[in-house]
Amino acid sequence: MANLASEFVGIKSPNPFWLASAPPTDKEYNVRRAFEAGWGGVVWKTLGQEGPPIVNVNGPRYGAVWGADRRLLGLNNIELITDRPLEVNLREIKAVKRDYPDRAVVVSLMVPCEEEAWKAILPVVEETGADGIELNFGCPHGMAERGMGSAVGQVPEYIEMVTRWCKQNTRMPVIVKLTPNVTNIVYPAEAAKRGGADAVSLINTINSITSVDLDAMSPEPMIDGKGTHGGYCGPAVKPIALNMVAEIARNPETAGLPISGIGGVTTWRDAAEFMALGAGNVQVCTAAMTYGFRVVQEMIAGLSSWMDEKGYTSVDEVVGRAVPNVTDWQFLNLNYITKAEIDQEACIKCGRCFAACEDTSHQAIVMKEDRVFEVDDSECVACNLCVNVCPIEGCITMRRLDAGELDLRTGEKVPAEPGDWTTHPNNPQTACAAE
Amino acid sequence: MQNSQRTPGVVPGRLDQASYNRNFDELHPPLDAHEAHVAADRCYFCHDAPCVTACPTDIDIPMFIRQIQTGTPDNAARTILEQNILGGMCARVCPTETLCEEVCVRQVAEGSPVEIGQLQRYATDHLMEQGIHPFTRAAETGKRVAVVGAGPAGLSCAHRLAMRGHDVVIFDAREKAGGLNEFGIAAYKTVGDYASFEVDWLLKIGGIELRTGMKLGENLTLDELREGFDAVFLGIGLPGVNALRVEGEAHAHVRDAVDFIAELRQAEDLSKLPVGREVVVIGGGMTAVDAAIQSKLLGAEHVTMVYRRGRERLSASTFEQELAAARGVRIILNAQPVAFNTTDGQTVSSVTFAYTEDTPNGMQASEETFTLPADQVLKAIGQSLEGVPGVVETEGGKIVVTGPGRTSLDGVWAGGDCAAGGDDLTVTAVADGRDAAEDIHLALVGEAAVAAE
């Protein structure tokens, strides 16, 4: 069986599945249950500076988006950092780490943007025996209004400054958690690296309003007739997170910087995808909040059997494997020509491909007698929409035309050599260069 | 409890009350809101959907299911009722397994269709239980139309005519409106007095007067209707019953299945309804199956349904046949009755059947016979037209119609079971009535006026 043991910025855990800093890791009770269920590590819910505890709303903290049969697709929250006294959290962290020395215990931190505040909290966290810290520069609600969380994460200079303070004041590895609520994720990642971060973790939650109560005319979750934006997470955000992880992994300035992947990880496959795009491990929250801690057992078994099947013996062999294939549009091979093909045996004749293509695309599917749907190669641009709307997996596929084969749409033969936009005759810059 | 399933003769009270309740409970309990959402989500919103093509009333099924998905079941109900004003009853009694659900792409692909009938019921119940009638009448035209028969065809026709602004009088031979919805359909398919609830709801549109106890050919003539009204629609069904012409047919406890079913539907207390210990049902259609199943549910010890042709000719659907088998009804094929026997000279005691065989000269009885004990025999060998004057052209026992129900007589339309064509289903009767109403409307106000609407 594949070895799932993970070492992330020197922190060892029996598997690469950590619970993200969030409600499931707010208390010793929960974290012990998580470790008993098999989680490799936790990032303890964000601690703030000493003083009067944080206050949370007393109405709903979460809003949700559902699919059929109320499958939870997206979750949003307006909960703040831990509202329990600092000393209680520290005592519990110490006790848990003592009892589970083989698991990763990282502590998430958020204190005001002043060096003294960081200098004060770092030693007391270090004293618990925790394996590392994660700087919460991501929470988009509440704390950001007070100059913390995403208010820091949106300003690269602040990220760099605070990271440097932490590196100068603790021996613990420093993971910088990034907010996705920025125009380009590469800038905050570069800032973290300049500040000396050992790793970045991403994504934190995305600014969101999950729905509107049309009777009360208020955003959800609604607190006494009003709502505020919350942080969106869960399966719905995974594509956004994957892209951001990949951008950092392939950016020359940040390439090689360890990444802890976060954002909608629900199954082993999600985890494998994050890792393939450069994440050294993954952090999970919504899946656990939806189904309970036992979901990690599927993740462990699934990742392990997939790795066995592929012949990967350690998680390091998976990490970053897909990164070289993430490229810019301009480098995509324009001579890669495909056509949709409908398997008539598999087709159930619903006609969704026809409706989609006829109404919204290229009129490349024809409906014949007895509801037989066929592709008209002379119109098909291979957009893949028919594949995406077909309810039967594998019924419509894209067949690659061989080199030399006639493309009925253009009337030209498929070139044997690849060719991309950079050398395409329609590219004005190509023309300039040729002049 | 005095009687049991083994008590000889035709007696009531063979079961305890709990058994009656259980036996005549709904065949398919309604979906709740969550179940409906899950069921609705299975619909693929097909292009040019086969289910719509298969629906005799052309309900936009993908659209109404989508409206359920989006949390607007009352809009879904409107989509249904615009095409089929008896959409609530049809949701309960349509043989969906041979109509919309049979051609559902998910039936074809997975053997498990979208539950169209159940979803239709969810939507129509949601609207109707609020007492909402979603249609209003157009400006009154001053035209008057007579509708004969308050069954599905007549009700559908009357509603559409009233909607178009005409005044309608419905005449019905029975004391209660509804036709076969009220007197014919199996009790477990339409519990809770739904048929009469639906009629009351339908009449809320206004402009429809109901006159019961008026039977064409008895206390009502076509001539006076043609004289007193601007148009006449005949939706009289098939009130007569075919005779077997077999020796002993007049013995006591040999009766028509339609009467047995009507009695059962109107019974307030099923435990007071007598049923035989050994029941023999003759016929192979829906009436035969309904009579057979319900005799069993009333507590008959043995129920045998005998049909003179093979399985391929049984007009009861596969679903109905399986339902009968599951309830313990035995089906014997390729046999016809040759004698109803009696031991006391009055009451039937057994039925002798001859096996039938196909010969070059058609189906014939063979020499080989068998005899089934029977203390009650229910005949379900078909109904016939009755009360229609000879001036109306008929063929094969049905009124000849062209296009949307035009009969050979000017100003007289017909639809439902009494008219030629169609499948003798509630849903086809509704379609006939609706289409005839639109044609009558066209005839009464003229094409120009209809185009300007």
Boltz contact constraints between the chains, C-beta under 6 A:
constraints:
  - contact:
      token1: [A, 68]
      token2: [B, 41]
      max_distance: 6.0
  - contact:
      token1: [A, 69]
      token2: [B, 38]
      max_distance: 6.0
  - contact:
      token1: [A, 348]
      token2: [B, 105]
      max_distance: 6.0
  - contact:
      token1: [A, 348]
      token2: [B, 108]
      max_distance: 6.0
  - contact:
      token1: [A, 348]
      token2: [B, 109]
      max_distance: 6.0
  - contact:
      token1: [A, 349]
      token2: [B, 105]
      max_distance: 6.0
  - contact:
      token1: [A, 350]
      token2: [B, 44]
      max_distance: 6.0
  - contact:
      token1: [A, 350]
      token2: [B, 46]
      max_distance: 6.0
  - contact:
      token1: [A, 350]
      token2: [B, 105]
      max_distance: 6.0
  - contact:
      token1: [A, 351]
      token2: [B, 46]
      max_distance: 6.0
  - contact:
      token1: [A, 351]
      token2: [B, 47]
      max_distance: 6.0
  - contact:
      token1: [A, 354]
      token2: [B, 47]
      max_distance: 6.0
  - contact:
      token1: [A, 355]
      token2: [B, 47]
      max_distance: 6.0
  - contact:
      token1: [A, 391]
      token2: [B, 44]
      max_distance: 6.0
